Amino acid sequence: MEIIFWISIFLIFWAMIGYNISILLLGKIKTTKNEIDFSHQPTVTILVVAHNEEKVIKSKLDNLLMINYPADKLQILVSSDNSTDATNEIVTQYTKKHAHIKLYEVKQRKGKTNAQNEAVKIIDSEYIVFTDANAILHQDAIKHLMSSFTNENIVYVCGNLIYKNELQSNVSDSEATYWNTELKIRDIESRIQTITAGNGALYAMRKKDYVEVELIKSHDSAFPLLFGLQNKRCINNSHAQCFEKAGESYQDEYKRKVRMNRSILFDIIPTIKIFNVFKYRWFTYFYFGHRSLRYSLWFFHIIALISNALLSTKTFYLWLLVLHCLFYLLAIVHHILKSNNKILKLIYYYTITIIAQIHGVYNIITKKTKPFWEKAETTR
């Protein structure tokens, strides 16, 4: 039981701290940067999936009209996922004024991935840039994304999502703190070999490389894994920037995290062959430390708490159990008091992340997962 307890504690530590430290140290040793080629300016379609986005779709299209990229090589396509508000009407107004903006209407709502699958079929450009309706792109973002496709082995390029909130909140602060660290790790993974996950706000690929995935999955996690297993590269370009609001309420953030975990059980070990380090090299290490262990945190926490309780007949483990319970108690205190204490904020944010994983697992087991969801209103 002691062995089980300490293994669980170690794996929790490694997933959240140890792996990050190892990658940061690795980044100091391996300093090679990805090549860029700004002369590479192929035809591009910017694909935006929207479901009832009347609050932000005008700002989104105005933003895309300001993109700094050859006009004769750029198309904008909005794939409306059975929107029932004014989204379609707003986009239609733009299509009348701008010939390179088009609207595709998905008749039956099946979620973002399906809306992408359907829309891609009518795209005839060489490359596709995927972006969220509430993400504002830097005017040079497309140029930077395209500059990264320097060889055929690079099949997926992810942009740099920056959270910008006019009003800071405990939630947005915690998310930004986590995300800034995540970006550093992804940048190093990208330089060494390949990233293990992207982000839905901004990424690009060749149309010929596009693959339809299960509707329950998202491109963020599915594509880096799929291409990594083909020994192809998915990289991060930190200069291709876009901006979003982080969730400003714990309720919205919790829903987002539950949604992110809708296939968590299948992503822990998607295939046993991923651990063939001789074939996949650094990708094996990256996926195990960055994905497998993090997707398993819920399990390690449950095992650690149960084994700690069973060992509490010994004084040392009794004190550890007290500290264990105190950690969760502090999360409850923050939930009640909404304290501005940074430590309490991080403890609470981490705790709801674990609970969201458990919720995601529960939904999978009870078959309550769905490919579509209600968006977080505080991110609009």
VOBA-1610 file (N, C-alpha, C; in pm, whole numbers, padded with zeros to 5 digits, always signed):
BEGIN
Met+00082-00120+00000Met+00000+00000+00000Met+00086+00126+00000Glu+00198+00120+00073Glu+00289+00235+00074Glu+00348+00259-00065Ile+00380+00150-00134Ile+00435+00162-00269Ile+00332+00227-00362Ile+00207+00183-00352Ile+00100+00239-00435Ile+00083+00388-00406Phe+00086+00424-00277Phe+00070+00563-00238Phe+00180+00651-00297Trp+00305+00610-00280Trp+00417+00693-00324Trp+00431+00697-00476Ile+00393+00590-00542Ile+00392+00592-00689Ile+00289+00693-00739Ser+00171+00693-00675Ser+00066+00787-00713Ser+00111+00931-00693Ile+00173+00958-00578Ile+00222+01092-00549Ile+00329+01134-00649Phe+00419+01043-00680Phe+00526+01074-00775Phe+00470+01105-00913Leu+00372+01025-00958Leu+00316+01046-01091Leu+00238+01177-01099Ile+00172+01215-00990Ile+00105+01345-00986Ile+00209+01457-00996Phe+00317+01443-00918Phe+00424+01543-00921Phe+00487+01551-01060Trp+00513+01435-01120Trp+00580+01436-01250Trp+00490+01496-01358Ala+00360+01464-01352Ala+00267+01514-01453Ala+00257+01667-01450Met+00260+01726-01330Met+00237+01870-01317Met+00364+01953-01304Ile+00470+01893-01252Ile+00592+01971-01226Ile+00715+01907-01290Gly+00736+01780-01262Gly+00856+01711-01307Gly+00873+01714-01458Tyr+00767+01684-01531Tyr+00776+01683-01677Tyr+00812+01822-01729Asn+00747+01924-01675Asn+00775+02061-01720Asn+00921+02098-01698Ile+00973+02062-01581Ile+01114+02092-01552Ile+01204+02019-01650Ser+01173+01893-01679Ser+01257+01814-01770Ser+01257+01875-01910Ile+01142+01925-01955Ile+01133+01984-02088Ile+01206+02119-02093Leu+01194+02198-01987Leu+01264+02326-01983Leu+01415+02304-01986Leu+01462+02201-01914Leu+01606+02168-01916Leu+01646+02117-02054Leu+01560+02037-02113Leu+01588+01983-02247Leu+01596+02096-02349Gly+01511+02197-02329Gly+01511+02311-02419Gly+01641+02390-02413Lys+01709+02384-02298Lys+01838+02453-02285Lys+01947+02379-02363Ile+01932+02247-02371Ile+02032+02164-02440Ile+02009+02165-02590Lys+01882+02144-02629Lys+01847+02140-02771Lys+01791+02276-02811Thr+01871+02357-02873Thr+01832+02495-02900Thr+01796+02522-03046Thr+01789+02419-03129Thr+01756+02437-03270Thr+01617+02498-03287Lys+01607+02597-03376Lys+01479+02661-03402Lys+01421+02610-03534Asn+01288+02613-03543Asn+01224+02571-03668Asn+01249+02675-03777Glu+01271+02628-03897Glu+01295+02717-04010Glu+01166+02790-04048Ile+01182+02908-04108Ile+01067+02982-04157Ile+01097+03031-04298Asp+00991+03049-04377Asp+01006+03095-04514Asp+00887+03186-04548Phe+00908+03318-04538Phe+00799+03412-04561Phe+00764+03427-04709Ser+00844+03369-04795Ser+00809+03372-04937Ser+00702+03268-04970His+00677+03178-04875His+00575+03076-04895His+00437+03137-04867Gln+00365+03171-04973Gln+00233+03234-04960Gln+00134+03165-05054Pro+00092+03045-05018Pro-00002+02968-05100Pro-00145+03021-05085Thr-00239+02962-05158Thr-00379+02998-05141Thr-00429+02942-05007Val-00507+03024-04937Val-00552+02990-04801Val-00700+03019-04785Thr-00770+02930-04719Thr-00907+02955-04675Thr-00909+02959-04523Ile-00960+03067-04468Ile-00978+03076-04322Ile-01117+03022-04291Leu-01121+02913-04215Leu-01248+02848-04183Leu-01289+02879-04039Val-01406+02936-04023Val-01460+02971-03892Val-01588+02891-03869Val-01592+02811-03764Val-01715+02741-03728Val-01791+02827-03628Ala-01920+02845-03653Ala-02000+02931-03566Ala-02136+02868-03537His-02170+02864-03412His-02306+02825-03372His-02360+02934-03281Asn-02458+03007-03331Asn-02520+03117-03254Asn-02415+03213-03200Glu-02338+03269-03290Glu-02230+03360-03253Glu-02260+03506-03292Glu-02385+03545-03283Glu-02423+03680-03324Glu-02352+03788-03242Lys-02307+03754-03121Lys-02239+03853-03037Lys-02100+03888-03089Val-02036+03793-03156Val-01895+03814-03193Val-01865+03801-03342Ile-01958+03751-03421Ile-01924+03718-03560Ile-01891+03843-03642Lys-01955+03955-03614Lys-01922+04079-03687Lys-01779+04122-03657Ser-01741+04120-03529Ser-01604+04157-03492Ser-01504+04061-03554Lys-01542+03934-03560Lys-01454+03833-03619Lys-01429+03861-03767Leu-01535+03888-03840Leu-01520+03913-03983Leu-01448+04044-04010Asp-01475+04145-03929Asp-01401+04272-03942Asp-01253+04250-03920Asn-01222+04164-03822Asn-01083+04131-03793Asn-01018+04058-03911Leu-01088+03962-03970Leu-01033+03885-04081Leu-01015+03970-04207Leu-01096+04073-04221Leu-01082+04164-04335Leu-00955+04248-04325Met-00897+04253-04208Met-00775+04331-04186Met-00649+04247-04196Ile-00665+04117-04225Ile-00550+04027-04231Ile-00454+04071-04342Asn-00327+04070-04309Asn-00223+04110-04402Asn-00174+03988-04481Tyr-00241+03963-04594Tyr-00207+03848-04678Tyr-00257+03880-04819Pro-00188+03834-04924Pro-00231+03865-05061Pro-00379+03838-05084Ala-00452+03941-05122Ala-00598+03932-05134Ala-00643+03826-05234Asp-00566+03806-05340Asp-00605+03709-05442Asp-00579+03565-05400Lys-00520+03548-05282Lys-00490+03412-05234Lys-00565+03378-05106Leu-00660+03463-05066Leu-00726+03445-04937Leu-00878+03436-04953Gln-00937+03333-04893Gln-01081+03316-04886Gln-01122+03303-04739Ile-01243+03342-04709Ile-01296+03329-04573Ile-01426+03251-04581Leu-01437+03144-04505Leu-01556+03060-04507Leu-01609+03043-04365Val-01734+03080-04344Val-01798+03059-04214Val-01889+02937-04226Ser-01862+02837-04145Ser-01945+02718-04142Ser-02040+02730-04023Ser-02163+02764-04052Ser-02261+02788-03945Ser-02327+02656-03906Asp-02302+02615-03783Asp-02349+02486-03733Asp-02494+02497-03687Asn-02585+02506-03786Asn-02729+02512-03759Asn-02762+02626-03663Ser-02706+02743-03689Ser-02731+02860-03604Ser-02878+02901-03613Thr-02934+02939-03497Thr-03076+02979-03492Thr-03092+03125-03453Asp-02981+03196-03435Asp-02989+03339-03403Asp-02960+03419-03530Ala-02902+03536-03517Ala-02878+03623-03634Ala-02744+03599-03702Thr-02672+03494-03663Thr-02540+03468-03720Thr-02542+03463-03872Asn-02630+03382-03929Asn-02634+03366-04074Asn-02666+03496-04145Glu-02758+03573-04088Glu-02796+03700-04150Glu-02678+03798-04150Ile-02603+03801-04041Ile-02487+03892-04032Ile-02382+03852-04134Val-02352+03721-04142Val-02251+03674-04238Val-02297+03702-04380Thr-02424+03682-04409Thr-02476+03705-04543Thr-02456+03851-04587Gln-02472+03943-04494Gln-02447+04085-04525Gln-02304+04106-04571Tyr-02210+04034-04510Tyr-02069+04045-04549Tyr-02043+03980-04684Thr-02110+03868-04711Thr-02088+03800-04839Thr-02133+03886-04957Lys-02231+03973-04935Lys-02281+04061-05041Lys-02181+04172-05073Lys-02101+04209-04973Lys-02005+04318-04991Lys-01865+04269-05026His-01835+04144-04987His-01699+04092-05006His-01708+03954-05073Ala-01661+03948-05197Ala-01675+03825-05275Ala-01596+03708-05217His-01492+03737-05139His-01408+03628-05087His-01460+03573-04954Ile-01574+03625-04907Ile-01636+03571-04785Ile-01756+03487-04826Lys-01763+03365-04773Lys-01873+03275-04806Lys-01934+03215-04678Leu-02058+03177-04689Leu-02130+03113-04578Leu-02170+02973-04618Tyr-02138+02875-04531Tyr-02185+02738-04551Tyr-02276+02705-04433Glu-02396+02662-04461Glu-02493+02634-04355Glu-02505+02483-04333Val-02468+02441-04213Val-02484+02301-04173Val-02629+02282-04131Lys-02697+02190-04194Lys-02842+02175-04171Lys-02877+02109-04038Gln-02793+02014-03996Gln-02821+01943-03871Gln-02704+01962-03776Arg-02730+02013-03658Arg-02622+02040-03565Arg-02564+01911-03508Lys-02435+01889-03541Lys-02365+01772-03490Lys-02233+01810-03424Gly-02210+01939-03407Gly-02088+01983-03338Gly-01983+02042-03430Lys-01881+02097-03367Lys-01775+02168-03439Lys-01701+02080-03539Thr-01665+01959-03498Thr-01587+01872-03586Thr-01664+01837-03712Asn-01795+01810-03697Asn-01877+01780-03814Asn-01887+01902-03905Ala-01902+02021-03846Ala-01912+02144-03925Ala-01784+02168-04003Gln-01671+02130-03945Gln-01543+02140-04016Gln-01536+02036-04128Asn-01575+01913-04097Asn-01570+01806-04197Asn-01652+01842-04321Glu-01772+01897-04298Glu-01859+01932-04409Glu-01802+02048-04491Ala-01754+02149-04420Ala-01706+02270-04488Ala-01579+02244-04570Val-01492+02159-04519Val-01365+02132-04588Val-01391+02076-04728Lys-01501+02004-04746Lys-01531+01942-04875Lys-01554+02045-04986Ile-01590+02168-04950Ile-01616+02267-05055Ile-01500+02367-05068Ile-01392+02342-04994Ile-01274+02430-05001Ile-01182+02382-05112Asp-01130+02477-05192Asp-01039+02439-05300Asp-00902+02503-05289Ser-00873+02567-05176Ser-00741+02627-05156Ser-00640+02521-05115Glu-00511+02556-05125Glu-00406+02461-05087Glu-00401+02438-04936Tyr-00426+02545-04862Tyr-00416+02538-04716Tyr-00545+02586-04651Ile-00567+02537-04529Ile-00683+02580-04450Ile-00632+02629-04315Val-00681+02745-04274Val-00654+02796-04140Val-00783+02787-04061Phe-00780+02717-03950Phe-00897+02700-03864Phe-00889+02799-03748Thr-00999+02865-03719Thr-00998+02960-03609Thr-01137+02969-03547Asp-01141+03001-03418Asp-01269+03012-03346Asp-01335+03147-03372Ala-01466+03150-03355Ala-01542+03272-03381Ala-01507+03385-03284Asn-01462+03350-03165Asn-01431+03454-03065Asn-01282+03485-03056Ala-01202+03432-03149Ala-01058+03456-03149Ala-01024+03568-03246Ile-00952+03668-03199Ile-00909+03781-03282Ile-00765+03758-03326Leu-00743+03757-03457Leu-00610+03726-03511Leu-00526+03852-03527His-00397+03838-03499His-00301+03943-03535His-00299+03952-03686Gln-00282+04072-03741Gln-00292+04090-03885Gln-00189+04008-03965Asp-00078+03970-03902Asp+00024+03890-03972Asp+00019+03742-03935Ala-00085+03700-03865Ala-00093+03562-03817Ala-00088+03460-03930Ile-00158+03485-04039Ile-00161+03389-04149Ile-00024+03378-04215Lys+00044+03492-04233Lys+00179+03489-04290Lys+00272+03403-04205His+00262+03419-04075His+00350+03342-03985His+00317+03193-03992Leu+00189+03159-03994Leu+00151+03018-04004Leu+00206+02956-04132Met+00187+03024-04245Met+00231+02971-04373Met+00384+02961-04381Ser+00453+03051-04313Ser+00600+03051-04317Ser+00660+02926-04253Ser+00580+02856-04173Ser+00631+02738-04102Ser+00626+02610-04186Phe+00551+02612-04295Phe+00540+02492-04378Phe+00658+02485-04474Thr+00774+02458-04419Thr+00898+02458-04498Thr+00930+02324-04562Asn+00859+02219-04522Asn+00877+02088-04588Asn+00751+02005-04570Glu+00741+01898-04648Glu+00620+01815-04650Glu+00595+01741-04519Asn+00700+01725-04438Asn+00685+01651-04314Asn+00617+01733-04205Ile+00611+01864-04224Ile+00538+01951-04131Ile+00395+01961-04183Val+00300+01903-04109Val+00162+01893-04160Val+00062+01976-04081Tyr+00102+02026-03966Tyr+00007+02098-03880Tyr+00086+02205-03805Val+00040+02330-03815Val+00106+02439-03745Val+00004+02511-03658Cys+00036+02521-03531Cys-00054+02580-03433Cys-00009+02722-03398Gly-00103+02813-03387Gly-00072+02950-03350Gly-00061+02966-03199Asn-00033+03088-03158Asn-00011+03119-03017Asn-00133+03191-02961Leu-00209+03125-02877Leu-00328+03184-02816Leu-00288+03265-02692Ile-00329+03391-02691Ile-00299+03479-02578Ile-00431+03522-02515Tyr-00442+03501-02384Tyr-00564+03540-02315Tyr-00555+03687-02274Lys-00657+03763-02312Lys-00662+03905-02278Lys-00801+03937-02226Asn-00809+03971-02100Asn-00936+04005-02038Asn-00934+04150-01989Glu-01036+04225-02025Glu-01045+04364-01979Glu-01057+04368-01828Leu-01135+04277-01775Leu-01152+04268-01630Leu-01090+04138-01582Gln-00987+04149-01500Gln-00922+04030-01448Gln-01013+03961-01346Ser-01008+03830-01343Ser-01085+03754-01245Ser-00998+03640-01195Asn-01042+03579-01085Asn-00969+03465-01032Asn-00954+03356-01137Val-01060+03337-01216Val-01060+03230-01315Val-00965+03262-01430Ser-00979+03382-01487Ser-00895+03417-01602Ser-00748+03424-01562Asp-00719+03471-01441Asp-00581+03475-01392Asp-00522+03335-01384Ser-00598+03242-01328Ser-00549+03104-01311Ser-00529+03037-01446Glu-00622+03057-01539Glu-00611+02998-01672Glu-00491+03055-01746Ala-00471+03187-01734Ala-00359+03250-01803Ala-00226+03200-01747Thr-00218+03181-01614Thr-00096+03130-01551Thr-00063+02991-01603Tyr-00164+02905-01608Tyr-00144+02769-01660Tyr-00105+02772-01807Trp-00177+02853-01885Trp-00157+02853-02030Trp-00020+02906-02070Asn+00030+03007-01999Asn+00162+03061-02031Asn+00271+02956-02015Thr+00259+02874-01912Thr+00354+02765-01893Thr+00339+02661-02003Glu+00215+02632-02037Glu+00186+02534-02142Glu+00248+02575-02275Leu+00241+02703-02307Leu+00296+02752-02434Leu+00447+02734-02440Lys+00514+02758-02327Lys+00661+02738-02322Lys+00697+02593-02349Ile+00619+02501-02287Ile+00645+02359-02305Ile+00621+02318-02450Arg+00512+02364-02508Arg+00480+02328-02647Arg+00584+02382-02743Asp+00635+02499-02715Asp+00735+02558-02803Asp+00862+02471-02808Ile+00901+02420-02691Ile+01020+02335-02685Ile+00993+02201-02753Glu+00878+02140-02724Glu+00842+02014-02791Glu+00844+02032-02943Ser+00793+02147-02986Ser+00787+02178-03128Ser+00925+02186-03191Arg+01018+02247-03120Arg+01153+02263-03174Arg+01228+02130-03178Ile+01202+02045-03080Ile+01273+01917-03073Ile+01215+01816-03172Gln+01081+01805-03176Gln+01021+01709-03270Gln+00879+01747-03307Thr+00786+01736-03213Thr+00645+01761-03245Thr+00566+01787-03118Ile+00458+01864-03128Ile+00372+01889-03012Ile+00273+01774-02996Thr+00215+01764-02878Thr+00120+01656-02850Thr-00024+01704-02852Ala-00045+01835-02859Ala-00180+01891-02868Ala-00171+02034-02920Gly-00276+02076-02988Gly-00280+02213-03037Gly-00382+02293-02960Asn-00436+02398-03022Asn-00549+02468-02963Asn-00644+02509-03075Gly-00772+02508-03046Gly-00873+02531-03149Gly-00883+02673-03197Ala-00816+02765-03129Ala-00829+02906-03164Ala-00763+02940-03296Leu-00649+02874-03328Leu-00576+02905-03450Leu-00479+02794-03486Tyr-00499+02730-03600Tyr-00406+02631-03651Tyr-00427+02615-03801Ala-00328+02558-03868Ala-00333+02548-04014Ala-00279+02414-04062Met-00323+02375-04180Met-00273+02253-04243Met-00305+02257-04393Arg-00240+02170-04469Arg-00273+02155-04611Arg-00407+02084-04623Lys-00482+02123-04723Lys-00611+02056-04741Lys-00592+01906-04767Lys-00487+01873-04842Lys-00465+01732-04878Lys-00434+01645-04757Asp-00389+01709-04647Asp-00356+01633-04526Asp-00475+01621-04431Tyr-00584+01690-04463Tyr-00700+01688-04373Tyr-00762+01549-04367Val-00792+01506-04246Val-00852+01375-04223Val-00976+01393-04135Glu-01085+01332-04173Glu-01204+01338-04089Glu-01186+01248-03967Val-01215+01303-03850Val-01204+01226-03726Val-01342+01209-03665Glu-01352+01122-03567Glu-01480+01100-03500Glu-01536+01232-03448Leu-01667+01248-03457Leu-01729+01375-03420Leu-01711+01409-03274Ile-01691+01310-03191Ile-01674+01334-03048Ile-01535+01391-03018Lys-01444+01375-03112Lys-01307+01423-03092Lys-01291+01564-03146Ser-01186+01631-03102Ser-01155+01764-03152Ser-01019+01760-03221His-00998+01849-03316His-00871+01854-03387His-00755+01884-03293Asp-00781+01960-03186Asp-00676+01999-03091Asp-00594+01880-03044Ser-00663+01773-03010Ser-00594+01655-02959Ser-00578+01546-03064Ala-00673+01537-03157Ala-00672+01426-03253Ala-00562+01438-03357Phe-00542+01558-03414Phe-00444+01572-03523Phe-00299+01554-03479Pro-00254+01620-03369Pro-00115+01597-03326Pro-00086+01450-03297Leu-00184+01379-03241Leu-00165+01236-03213Leu-00162+01157-03343Leu-00258+01182-03430Leu-00266+01111-03556Leu-00138+01127-03638Phe-00092+01250-03653Phe+00026+01275-03734Phe+00154+01233-03663Gly+00154+01243-03531Gly+00270+01197-03456Gly+00295+01049-03475Leu+00187+00972-03484Leu+00198+00828-03507Leu+00240+00795-03650Gln+00235+00897-03737Gln+00284+00879-03874Gln+00426+00935-03889Asn+00483+00972-03774Asn+00617+01033-03771Asn+00624+01161-03854Lys+00512+01232-03859Lys+00508+01364-03919Lys+00509+01468-03807Arg+00533+01592-03844Arg+00553+01694-03741Arg+00436+01791-03732Cys+00397+01817-03608Cys+00301+01923-03575Cys+00378+02022-03489Ile+00382+02147-03531Ile+00467+02243-03460Ile+00388+02365-03417Asn+00449+02440-03328Asn+00390+02562-03276Asn+00468+02682-03330Asn+00396+02783-03378Asn+00460+02908-03421Asn+00412+03018-03328Ser+00497+03058-03235Ser+00458+03155-03132Ser+00435+03295-03188His+00479+03319-03313His+00460+03452-03373His+00324+03465-03440Ala+00258+03353-03466Ala+00123+03356-03523Ala+00024+03370-03407Gln-00009+03492-03375Gln-00082+03519-03252Gln-00231+03543-03275Cys-00308+03499-03177Cys-00449+03534-03171Cys-00486+03559-03026Phe-00599+03625-03007Phe-00635+03670-02872Phe-00779+03629-02840Glu-00797+03579-02719Glu-00929+03540-02671Glu-00946+03583-02527Lys-01071+03592-02486Lys-01100+03609-02344Lys-01100+03472-02277Ala-01034+03463-02164Ala-01045+03341-02083Ala-01179+03347-02011Gly-01230+03231-01972Gly-01355+03229-01896Gly-01342+03311-01768Glu-01446+03386-01737Glu-01440+03473-01620Glu-01528+03423-01506Ser-01586+03306-01523Ser-01662+03245-01413Ser-01618+03100-01401Tyr-01615+03051-01278Tyr-01574+02912-01256Tyr-01674+02816-01321Gln-01799+02857-01328Gln-01900+02771-01389Gln-01869+02749-01537Asp-01836+02859-01607Asp-01800+02847-01749Asp-01673+02767-01767Glu-01573+02795-01683Glu-01445+02725-01695Glu-01461+02576-01666Tyr-01544+02544-01568Tyr-01566+02403-01534Tyr-01634+02330-01652Lys-01734+02392-01711Lys-01802+02331-01826Lys-01705+02309-01941Arg-01617+02407-01962Arg-01518+02395-02069Arg-01426+02277-02045Lys-01385+02259-01920Lys-01293+02150-01887Lys-01362+02014-01898Val-01488+02007-01859Val-01562+01882-01874Val-01571+01847-02023Arg-01599+01947-02105Arg-01607+01928-02249Arg-01474+01879-02306Met-01364+01937-02258Met-01231+01897-02305Met-01201+01752-02272Asn-01266+01699-02168Asn-01239+01563-02123Asn-01340+01461-02175Arg-01408+01496-02284Arg-01514+01407-02331Arg-01462+01278-02395Ser-01331+01270-02420Ser-01275+01143-02470Ser-01150+01104-02390Ile-01143+01152-02266Ile-01022+01139-02184Ile-00979+00993-02165Leu-01073+00902-02146Leu-01038+00762-02122Leu-00966+00700-02241Phe-01003+00742-02361Phe-00945+00685-02482Phe-00812+00751-02518Asp-00787+00867-02458Asp-00665+00941-02491Asp-00548+00912-02398Ile-00573+00843-02287Ile-00465+00811-02193Ile-00360+00724-02263Ile-00406+00614-02319Ile-00319+00528-02402Ile-00397+00500-02530Pro-00389+00590-02628Pro-00468+00573-02752Pro-00430+00448-02830Thr-00303+00408-02819Thr-00255+00285-02881Thr-00124+00246-02812Ile-00106+00119-02789Ile+00012+00072-02717Ile+00140+00100-02795Lys+00127+00110-02927Lys+00248+00130-03008Lys+00309+00268-02989Ile+00235+00360-02925Ile+00290+00493-02903Ile+00412+00489-02810Phe+00425+00380-02735Phe+00538+00366-02642Phe+00660+00301-02707Asn+00656+00287-02839Asn+00773+00236-02912Asn+00871+00352-02931Val+00956+00372-02833Val+01047+00486-02834Val+01147+00480-02948Phe+01177+00361-02996Phe+01272+00347-03106Phe+01214+00401-03237Lys+01082+00392-03250Lys+01016+00441-03371Lys+00975+00588-03358Tyr+00921+00623-03242Tyr+00863+00757-03227Tyr+00953+00854-03151Arg+01062+00804-03096Arg+01164+00888-03032Arg+01104+00982-02926Trp+01126+01113-02942Trp+01082+01208-02838Trp+00931+01213-02824Phe+00859+01182-02932Phe+00712+01187-02924Phe+00659+01093-02816Thr+00723+00977-02801Thr+00683+00884-02695Thr+00695+00949-02559Tyr+00809+01012-02533Tyr+00831+01078-02405Tyr+00735+01195-02386Phe+00718+01274-02490Phe+00628+01390-02481Phe+00485+01347-02451Tyr+00438+01246-02523Tyr+00298+01206-02504Tyr+00276+01146-02365Phe+00369+01062-02322Phe+00352+00999-02190Phe+00350+01104-02080Gly+00445+01197-02084Gly+00453+01296-01977Gly+00350+01406-01986His+00320+01448-02109His+00232+01563-02128His+00086+01525-02142Arg+00058+01404-02188Arg-00080+01364-02210Arg-00123+01247-02121Ser-00056+01132-02137Ser-00100+01012-02063Ser-00110+01039-01913Leu-00004+01097-01856Leu-00006+01121-01711Leu-00106+01228-01671Arg-00116+01334-01749Arg-00211+01440-01714Arg-00355+01394-01729Tyr-00382+01311-01830Tyr-00517+01258-01847Tyr-00551+01157-01737Ser-00449+01110-01665Ser-00470+01011-01559Ser-00469+01074-01420Leu-00457+01204-01409Leu-00446+01270-01279Leu-00565+01235-01188Trp-00684+01232-01245Trp-00802+01198-01165Trp-00786+01063-01096Phe-00731+00967-01169Phe-00712+00832-01115Phe-00604+00832-01007Phe-00493+00899-01032Phe-00385+00904-00934Phe-00430+00971-00804His-00512+01075-00816His-00561+01144-00696His-00654+01055-00614Ile-00740+00982-00682Ile-00830+00890-00610Ile-00749+00782-00538Ile-00654+00722-00610Ile-00570+00617-00551Ile-00487+00672-00437Ala-00432+00791-00452Ala-00350+00851-00346Ala-00432+00876-00221Leu-00555+00925-00237Leu-00639+00954-00121Leu-00682+00825-00051Ile-00722+00724-00127Ile-00766+00597-00067Ile-00650+00528+00004Ser-00535+00518-00063Ser-00420+00451-00001Ser-00370+00528+00120Asn-00377+00660+00117Asn-00337+00741+00232Asn-00429+00714+00351Ala-00559+00704+00323Ala-00655+00676+00430Ala-00630+00538+00492Leu-00599+00440+00406Leu-00574+00305+00457Leu-00443+00297+00537Leu-00350+00387+00509Leu-00221+00387+00580Leu-00222+00477+00704Ser-00335+00542+00728Ser-00340+00644+00835Ser-00335+00586+00976Thr-00328+00454+00988Thr-00309+00396+01121Thr-00167+00424+01172Lys-00079+00461+01079Lys+00056+00501+01115Lys+00060+00653+01127Thr+00128+00703+01231Thr+00128+00846+01261Thr+00173+00931+01143Phe+00279+00889+01077Phe+00332+00967+00965Phe+00226+00984+00856Tyr+00158+00876+00822Tyr+00059+00882+00715Tyr-00068+00951+00762Leu-00093+00950+00893Leu-00207+01024+00946Leu-00188+01174+00923Trp-00065+01221+00947Trp-00036+01363+00924Trp-00042+01397+00775Leu+00002+01303+00693Leu-00009+01324+00549Leu-00156+01331+00507Leu-00240+01250+00570Leu-00383+01252+00538Leu-00445+01386+00579Val-00400+01438+00693Val-00448+01569+00738Val-00413+01676+00633Leu-00288+01672+00584Leu-00245+01768+00482Leu-00322+01746+00352His-00346+01620+00322His-00420+01582+00202His-00560+01645+00205Cys-00626+01627+00320Cys-00763+01680+00335Cys-00762+01833+00342Leu-00655+01887+00402Leu-00644+02033+00412Leu-00638+02096+00273Phe-00570+02030+00180Phe-00559+02081+00044Phe-00698+02099-00017Tyr-00782+01996-00005Tyr-00917+02005-00062Tyr-01004+02101+00019Leu-00977+02110+00150Leu-01052+02204+00233Leu-01025+02348+00190Leu-00900+02376+00155Leu-00865+02511+00109Leu-00937+02543-00022Ala-00956+02442-00106Ala-01031+02463-00230Ala-01175+02498-00198Ile-01233+02431-00098Ile-01371+02461-00057Ile-01380+02601+00001Val-01279+02638+00081Val-01276+02773+00141Val-01276+02880+00031His-01193+02857-00071His-01188+02954-00181His-01321+02959-00256His-01384+02843-00272His-01513+02838-00342His-01616+02922-00268Ile-01609+02921-00137Ile-01706+02995-00056Ile-01671+03144-00047Leu-01543+03173-00023Leu-01501+03311+00003Leu-01461+03388-00122Lys-01431+03315-00231Lys-01381+03379-00354Lys-01260+03468-00325Ser-01166+03413-00251Ser-01049+03489-00207Ser-00959+03529-00324Asn-00884+03639-00307Asn-00787+03684-00407Asn-00648+03630-00379Asn-00636+03547-00277Asn-00508+03487-00245Asn-00463+03396-00360Lys-00343+03423-00413Lys-00297+03352-00532Lys-00285+03202-00509Ile-00237+03161-00392Ile-00221+03019-00363Ile-00358+02950-00359Leu-00454+03014-00293Leu-00588+02956-00286Leu-00651+02946-00425Lys-00626+03048-00508Lys-00680+03046-00645Lys-00625+02928-00723Leu-00494+02905-00713Leu-00433+02795-00787Leu-00479+02660-00735Ile-00493+02648-00601Ile-00542+02523-00543Ile-00683+02493-00593Tyr-00766+02596-00594Tyr-00905+02576-00638Tyr-00910+02543-00787Tyr-00834+02616-00866Tyr-00833+02593-01010Tyr-00786+02451-01041Tyr-00683+02406-00972Tyr-00633+02270-00993Tyr-00737+02167-00951Thr-00805+02192-00839Thr-00905+02098-00788Thr-01022+02083-00884Ile-01071+02196-00939Ile-01183+02182-01032Ile-01139+02115-01162Thr-01009+02127-01194Thr-00956+02057-01311Thr-00966+01906-01291Ile-00930+01860-01171Ile-00937+01716-01140Ile-01082+01669-01137Ile-01169+01749-01075Ile-01311+01713-01068Ile-01371+01708-01208Ala-01329+01800-01294Ala-01378+01801-01432Ala-01335+01675-01506Gln-01215+01626-01476Gln-01170+01500-01537Gln-01260+01385-01491Ile-01290+01381-01363Ile-01377+01276-01310Ile-01515+01285-01374His-01563+01407-01389His-01693+01429-01455His-01689+01379-01599Gly-01578+01407-01668Gly-01562+01361-01806Gly-01564+01209-01814Val-01494+01144-01722Val-01492+00997-01717Val-01631+00943-01692Tyr-01702+01006-01599Tyr-01840+00965-01567Tyr-01928+00974-01691Asn-01915+01083-01766Asn-01997+01101-01886Asn-01968+00994-01990Ile-01840+00956-02002Ile-01803+00851-02097Ile-01865+00717-02055Ile-01851+00684-01928Ile-01902+00556-01877Ile-02054+00547-01890Thr-02122+00660-01863Thr-02268+00662-01868Thr-02321+00702-02006Lys-02229+00717-02102Lys-02263+00751-02241Lys-02340+00882-02252Lys-02296+00981-02174Lys-02359+01112-02179Lys-02278+01215-02257Thr-02169+01169-02317Thr-02087+01262-02395Thr-02160+01300-02524Lys-02133+01420-02572Lys-02195+01467-02696Lys-02094+01550-02773Pro-02107+01554-02906Pro-02008+01624-02989Pro-02027+01775-02995Phe-02137+01825-02938Phe-02159+01969-02938Phe-02185+02016-02795Trp-02177+02147-02773Trp-02187+02200-02638Trp-02232+02345-02643Glu-02272+02395-02528Glu-02306+02537-02516Glu-02177+02612-02484Lys-02154+02718-02557Lys-02030+02794-02539Lys-02028+02867-02405Ala-01908+02903-02361Ala-01891+02980-02237Ala-01919+03127-02269Glu-02028+03179-02215Glu-02069+03315-02249Glu-01966+03420-02205Thr-01894+03392-02097Thr-01798+03493-02048Thr-01673+03502-02135Thr-01662+03413-02235Thr-01548+03423-02329Thr-01588+03504-02453Arg-01710+03553-02454Arg-01758+03632-02569Arg-01759+03781-02535
//
